[in-house]
Structure formats: structure tokens, C-alpha cells
Amino acid sequence: MTTLSQVRGLLLDLNGVFYVAHKALEGAADTVRTLKASGIPHRFATNNTTASVAGLSQTLHRMGLPIEPEDIISAPYAAVLYLRQKGRPKIYPLLTRDVRQDFAEFDVSETAADVVIVGDMGEDWNYAALNRAFKLVMKGAELIALHKGKFWQWEAGLQLDLGAFVAGLEYATDTPATLVGKPSPSFFELALQELGLPASQVAMVGDDVDADVGGAQALGMQGVLVRSGKYREALVQQSPVTPDLVIDGVGEVLELMSVYA
């Protein structure tokens, strides 16, 4: 059986791997506690754009998953770092109120923004907001996508994700978006810096064969696909990405690394 004996650090997706619809998956809490006790360098790498890092941590704790804000690398966090490099431009954020807290250091404008940030707005998506974003990009604003996911898993099944809105704006403006979340190389490079390990010693564990597994493999990490969350066998077969490992649950990763509670 293939093992992860050469792996020294882990990047782990959250939604679909540790929880679905605000309910922790079987064995998820034990895995978090074992990871903490093991001393294995790890970070939870997520494209969640509906909650701030602090808000997400609080939600995870309520589910019995003791994950702290400093252990989470999110797409909004990656975007903040990117914007700081640009000298704190004015932004137009298509984001939830909670996630906007992560961007509090930047001035906001609906008419003169330098950057349009497209995240998730839940049920607040509307034509007016998208049209404002369209006009700003047509005037020269940079279009930043926190991610371009096609769909995500909820208790009612697969749900349309952010990628549809990003693709629409790209099409209408003839402008490619700057991607800052998974599977962008910059996101994974940031995560590797946090771990302090080379890519060859890190495995990414997720339920998205393209964004999680493919993105990590492109930088030289191992990609471990979990048969939970949005995993669908037919979609995996259609993907050009071949995972290094496919497992039933996230707890198996620790077994493959010979780590036990």
C-alpha cells in the first residue's frame, strides 16, 4: 500500500473534508486533535469566501473542530497580502459583510475602485452589484477572483459556486481575472512558506481533484483526494489530474503517515 512516509507537513481543505453543512464529518475532530498533538506542521487551506478567518474559526469550534485562526490560510487572506503589495488600492468588494472585515484596511469605492474583488455573497448576488463590477473593470480596474470553483457541497447537494460569476465578468469585459485562491501557484507558495517546508515534503488533502490535488501537484506536492464532500467519481474520471492517493476519509492520512492518536 502506498504511504506518505516521506511527507513531513500537510495542507488540508476544510469544507467537504472536515465538515459539510456545518456538521463535522466522522473522525474529523479526532484528526484535528491528533494533528495538534503530533507536532506535524500543518495548515488548513480553504477557498471559503463567506466568512472571515476569525468567523470561520468560531464556526469550526462550534462543530467540535478546534481549529484556530492562525492555523487557517484562506483565499481572502491571500488576497489581502496581494493587495498590500500593490500599495493599498481602493477596492470594490463583492463579499459578505463578515469577509469584508478582513479587508478593513482598504478604502472602498463603488465608482472609482482600482480593484474589483469577487468573492461569495451568498443570497445577496444581484444584477446591480455585478453591473457595477463590470463598469469598473471596463474603466480599467483589476479583476481579482478569490477562487473560480464550479460547485460546492451542501446538505441539499451540489451548489453553484463563485466561478460562474467570475467567468461571466471575464466574458463580458474580455478581462482575465487574477486568481488568488486555490489552485493558484501564489496561494500554495504562501502555504509552503507558512509550513517552512519544501513542496516535496508536503501533501495537500482535499475533495476537489482540480483545485486541491491538481494545484498542489503543479508545485511538486503530493495530492491526496478524499471521497467526501463534492467528490464524484464521474467527475474525477473526466479530470486530467491523477491523484497520488484516493482515500475515504481524512483520518486515513495520519495512518499513512504512521501517526496515531
C-alpha positions in Angstrom: 0.0 0.0 0.0 1.2 3.5 -0.9 2.2 5.5 2.2 3.0 9.1 2.9 6.2 8.2 4.8 8.2 11.0 3.1 5.6 13.7 3.9 6.6 16.0 6.8 3.8 18.5 6.5 0.1 18.8 5.5 -2.2 21.2 3.8 -5.8 20.3 4.4 -9.0 21.6 2.9 -11.9 22.2 5.2 -15.3 22.1 3.6 -16.0 18.7 2.3 -13.1 17.2 4.1 -13.7 18.0 7.8 -17.3 19.2 7.6 -20.3 19.5 5.3 -23.2 21.9 6.0 -22.0 22.9 9.5 -21.7 19.3 10.6 -18.3 17.7 11.3 -17.6 14.5 9.3 -16.9 11.2 11.1 -13.4 11.2 12.6 -12.7 14.8 11.7 -12.5 16.1 15.3 -10.2 13.2 16.3 -8.0 14.0 13.3 -7.6 17.7 14.3 -6.7 16.8 17.9 -4.2 14.2 16.7 -2.6 16.6 14.3 -2.2 19.2 17.2 -0.6 16.6 19.5 1.7 15.2 16.8 3.6 18.4 16.1 3.3 17.8 12.3 3.4 21.2 10.5 0.0 21.8 9.0 -2.3 24.4 7.8 -6.0 24.4 6.8 -6.0 25.8 3.3 -9.5 26.9 2.2 -11.2 28.7 -0.6 -14.1 29.7 1.8 -15.1 33.3 1.0 -18.2 33.6 3.0 -16.6 34.0 6.5 -13.6 35.9 7.8 -10.8 33.7 9.3 -12.0 34.6 12.8 -15.6 33.9 11.9 -14.7 30.6 10.3 -12.6 29.5 13.3 -15.6 30.2 15.6 -17.9 28.2 13.3 -15.4 25.3 13.3 -15.2 25.3 17.1 -19.0 25.1 17.3 -18.8 22.0 15.2 -16.3 20.5 17.6 -13.3 21.2 15.4 -10.7 23.1 17.5 -9.0 25.0 14.6 -7.6 28.4 15.4 -7.5 31.4 13.1 -3.7 31.3 12.8 -3.9 27.7 11.5 -6.1 28.8 8.5 -4.9 30.1 5.2 -7.9 31.4 3.3 -8.3 32.9 -0.2 -9.4 36.2 1.4 -6.1 36.2 3.4 -4.1 35.6 0.2 -6.0 38.5 -1.5 -5.1 40.9 1.4 -1.4 40.0 1.0 -1.6 40.6 -2.7 -3.3 44.0 -2.3 -0.7 45.1 0.2 1.9 44.5 -2.4 0.0 46.9 -4.7 0.1 49.8 -2.2 -3.3 49.6 -0.7 -5.5 50.4 -3.7 -9.2 51.3 -3.5 -11.4 48.3 -3.8 -14.9 47.3 -4.7 -15.6 44.1 -2.8 -18.2 41.6 -3.9 -18.0 39.9 -0.5 -20.2 39.0 2.5 -20.2 41.5 5.4 -18.1 39.2 7.6 -15.4 38.7 5.0 -15.2 42.4 4.4 -13.7 42.7 7.9 -10.5 41.0 6.5 -10.2 43.9 4.0 -10.9 46.7 6.5 -7.6 48.4 5.9 -8.5 49.2 2.3 -10.7 52.1 1.1 -13.9 51.1 -0.7 -15.4 52.8 -3.7 -18.3 51.8 -6.0 -17.3 54.3 -8.7 -13.6 54.8 -8.6 -12.1 51.5 -7.4 -8.7 50.3 -8.6 -9.6 46.6 -7.9 -12.8 44.6 -8.0 -12.7 41.6 -5.6 -15.1 38.8 -6.4 -15.8 36.5 -3.5 -19.1 34.9 -2.4 -22.1 37.0 -1.5 -24.5 34.1 -0.6 -28.0 35.1 -1.4 -27.0 38.8 -1.9 -26.0 38.4 -5.6 -27.8 40.8 -7.8 -27.6 42.4 -11.2 -26.7 45.9 -9.8 -23.6 44.6 -7.9 -22.4 42.7 -10.9 -23.0 45.6 -13.3 -21.1 48.0 -11.0 -18.2 45.5 -11.1 -18.5 45.3 -14.9 -18.3 49.1 -15.3 -15.3 49.4 -13.0 -13.4 46.7 -14.9 -14.3 48.3 -18.2 -12.7 51.5 -16.8 -9.5 49.7 -16.0 -10.0 48.2 -12.6 -8.2 44.9 -12.0 -10.5 41.9 -11.6 -9.5 39.7 -8.7 -11.1 36.3 -8.1 -10.8 34.7 -4.7 -11.3 31.4 -6.5 -13.1 30.0 -9.5 -14.8 27.0 -8.0 -17.6 25.4 -10.1 -19.6 24.0 -7.3 -19.5 23.0 -3.6 -21.2 20.5 -1.4 -24.1 21.4 0.9 -26.7 19.3 2.7 -29.1 19.7 -0.3 -26.4 18.5 -2.7 -24.0 20.3 -5.1 -24.5 24.1 -5.2 -23.4 26.6 -7.9 -20.1 28.3 -6.8 -18.2 31.5 -7.5 -16.6 30.5 -10.7 -19.9 31.2 -12.7 -19.9 34.8 -11.7 -16.2 35.2 -12.3 -16.5 33.6 -15.8 -19.4 36.0 -16.6 -17.4 39.1 -15.7 -14.3 37.8 -17.6 -16.5 37.2 -20.7 -18.3 40.5 -20.6 -15.2 42.6 -20.1 -12.7 40.5 -22.1 -10.5 40.6 -19.0 -9.0 37.6 -17.3 -9.3 37.6 -13.5 -6.2 37.4 -11.3 -6.8 34.3 -9.2 -5.5 34.3 -5.6 -7.1 31.2 -4.1 -6.6 27.5 -4.9 -5.3 26.4 -7.4 -3.2 29.5 -8.0 0.5 28.9 -7.5 0.8 32.0 -5.3 -1.7 30.5 -2.8 0.3 27.3 -2.5 3.6 29.2 -2.3 2.2 31.2 0.6 1.1 28.0 2.3 4.5 26.4 1.9 6.1 29.5 3.4 3.8 29.1 6.4 4.8 25.5 6.8 8.5 26.2 6.3 8.9 23.0 4.2 9.8 22.2 0.6 7.0 21.1 -1.7 8.4 17.6 -1.9 7.7 17.1 1.8 4.1 18.3 1.8 0.8 16.7 0.9 -2.4 18.5 0.1 -5.6 16.8 1.2 -8.9 17.9 -0.4 -12.1 16.9 -2.1 -11.6 18.9 -5.3 -9.4 17.0 -7.8 -8.6 20.1 -9.8 -8.2 22.9 -7.3 -6.8 20.9 -4.4 -4.9 18.0 -5.9 -4.0 19.5 -9.3 -3.0 22.8 -7.8 -0.7 21.2 -5.3 0.8 18.8 -7.7 1.7 21.6 -10.1 4.1 22.9 -7.4 5.6 19.5 -6.6 3.4 18.4 -3.6 1.6 15.2 -3.3 -2.2 15.4 -3.9 -4.5 13.3 -1.8 -8.2 13.2 -2.8 -10.8 12.4 -0.2 -14.1 10.6 -1.2 -16.2 13.1 0.7 -17.8 16.5 0.2 -18.0 17.3 -3.5 -16.2 14.2 -4.6 -17.9 12.5 -7.6 -16.3 9.5 -9.3 -17.5 10.5 -12.7 -16.0 14.0 -12.4 -12.7 12.6 -11.2 -12.6 10.3 -14.3 -13.2 13.3 -16.5 -10.3 15.3 -15.0 -6.8 15.4 -16.4 -5.5 15.3 -12.8 -4.5 11.9 -11.3 -4.3 12.0 -7.5 -1.3 10.4 -5.8 -3.7 8.8 -3.4 -7.5 8.5 -3.0 -8.8 7.8 0.5 -12.2 7.5 2.1 -11.7 9.9 5.0 -9.2 12.5 6.2 -8.2 10.4 9.2 -6.5 7.9 6.8 -3.8 10.5 6.1 -2.5 10.1 9.6 -2.5 6.3 9.3 -0.5 6.6 6.1 2.0 8.8 7.8 2.2 6.3 10.7 0.7 8.9 13.1 -1.8 7.5 15.7 -3.8 9.1 18.5 
